[in-house]
Amino acid sequence: MKLDKVLTIMLWVLLAVSAFLVVSMMANISENDADPTMNAWINTNITWSYLLLGISAVVAIVFALLHTFTDKDAAKKGLMALVFAGVVLAISYALSTDALPEFYGVEKFIADGSLTNSISKWIDTTLYATYILLLLAIVATVVSSVSRVFK
């Protein structure tokens, strides 16, 4: 049996199990929030969703790593993307400050400890990273449009 057929059968089985669970949950919904049967079906559906999410994340990561390690060009491109992300993060971190912001109601966040100098520095870093990436996206769009005009 080919791998495509096995994968197709597995996908249909997952779809059938998912459909059965959803239909069973919908059939057992009641007005009573404390109904143990309804809560059991809801918990079963949530567990099934977590299971599918976990399996799909593992499969996606494993196949991405396999592709990266078997294809030298993909490895180079992936490494370049990581270096680029690191450079943007380093520039953003260097530009950011750890000064606490001053706005109405900030005292509450400082008092309960949810806003510290370190958190303020990382918020500033992500803002600068967003600005840098937005600027690069705009420049790339303009350069692409202008280069198309001259071709």
C-alpha positions in Angstrom: 0.0 0.0 0.0 1.3 3.4 -0.9 2.0 6.0 1.8 -0.7 8.3 0.2 -3.4 5.7 0.7 -2.4 5.1 4.3 -2.4 8.9 5.0 -5.8 9.2 3.3 -7.3 6.4 5.4 -5.8 7.9 8.6 -7.3 11.3 7.8 -10.7 9.8 7.1 -10.5 7.9 10.4 -9.6 11.1 12.3 -12.4 12.9 10.5 -14.9 10.1 11.4 -13.9 10.1 15.1 -14.1 13.9 15.3 -17.5 13.9 13.6 -18.7 11.2 16.0 -17.5 13.1 19.1 -19.1 16.4 17.9 -22.4 14.8 17.0 -22.4 12.9 20.4 -21.7 16.1 22.3 -24.4 18.0 20.4 -26.9 15.2 21.1 -26.2 15.3 24.9 -26.4 19.1 25.3 -28.9 20.0 27.9 -30.1 23.1 29.7 -28.7 21.8 33.0 -25.1 23.1 33.4 -24.4 20.5 36.0 -25.4 17.5 33.8 -22.5 15.0 34.1 -23.2 13.4 30.7 -22.9 16.7 28.9 -19.8 17.7 30.9 -18.2 14.3 30.1 -18.8 14.8 26.3 -17.4 18.3 26.4 -14.3 17.1 28.3 -13.9 14.3 25.8 -14.1 16.7 22.9 -11.6 19.1 24.5 -9.2 16.2 25.2 -9.5 15.1 21.6 -8.8 18.6 20.3 -5.7 18.8 22.5 -4.6 15.4 21.3 -5.0 16.4 17.6 -3.2 19.7 18.2 -0.3 18.0 19.9 0.0 15.3 17.3 -0.1 17.9 14.4 2.4 20.1 16.1 4.8 17.2 16.6 4.4 16.0 13.0 4.9 19.5 11.6 8.0 20.0 13.6 9.5 16.6 12.8 8.8 16.9 9.1 10.2 20.5 9.0 13.4 19.3 10.8 13.7 16.3 8.4 13.3 18.6 5.4 15.8 21.0 6.8 18.4 18.3 7.5 18.0 16.6 4.2 18.0 19.7 2.0 21.1 21.9 2.3 19.4 24.9 0.7 16.5 24.7 3.1 19.1 24.6 6.0 20.8 27.7 4.7 17.6 29.6 4.3 16.4 28.5 7.7 19.7 29.6 9.3 19.6 32.9 7.5 16.0 33.5 8.7 17.2 32.8 12.3 20.2 35.1 12.0 17.9 37.8 10.5 15.5 37.4 13.4 18.3 37.5 15.9 19.7 40.7 14.3 16.3 42.4 14.4 15.9 41.3 18.0 19.4 42.6 19.0 18.9 45.9 17.3 15.5 46.3 19.0 16.9 45.4 22.4 19.7 47.9 21.9 17.3 50.7 21.0 14.8 49.9 23.8 14.9 51.5 27.3 13.8 50.0 30.6 12.2 53.2 31.9 8.7 52.7 33.3 6.0 54.3 31.2 3.9 57.2 32.5 0.2 57.1 31.7 -3.0 57.2 33.7 -3.4 54.1 35.8 0.2 52.8 35.5 0.6 52.9 39.3 -1.7 50.0 39.7 0.4 47.8 37.4 3.6 48.8 39.1 2.2 48.2 42.6 1.0 44.7 41.8 4.3 43.8 40.2 2.9 43.1 36.7 5.0 46.0 35.3 8.7 46.0 36.1 11.7 47.6 34.4 12.5 44.2 32.7 9.0 43.8 31.4 9.1 47.4 30.2 12.3 46.8 28.4 10.9 43.7 26.6 7.7 45.6 25.7 9.8 48.3 24.2 11.9 45.7 22.4 8.9 44.1 20.7 7.6 47.5 19.7 10.9 48.4 18.1 11.0 45.0 16.4 7.5 45.6 15.0 8.5 49.0 13.7 11.6 47.6 12.1 9.8 44.8 10.4 7.0 47.1 9.2 9.6 49.5 7.7 11.3 46.6 6.0 8.0 45.3 4.6 7.2 48.8 3.2 10.6 49.1 1.7 10.4 45.7 0.1 7.0 46.5 -1.4 8.2 49.8 -2.8 11.4 48.3 -4.2 9.4 45.4 -5.8 6.9 47.8 -7.4 9.6 50.2 -8.7 11.7 47.3 -10.1 8.7 46.0 -11.9 8.2 49.4 -13.6 11.7 49.4 -14.9 11.6 45.9 -16.3 
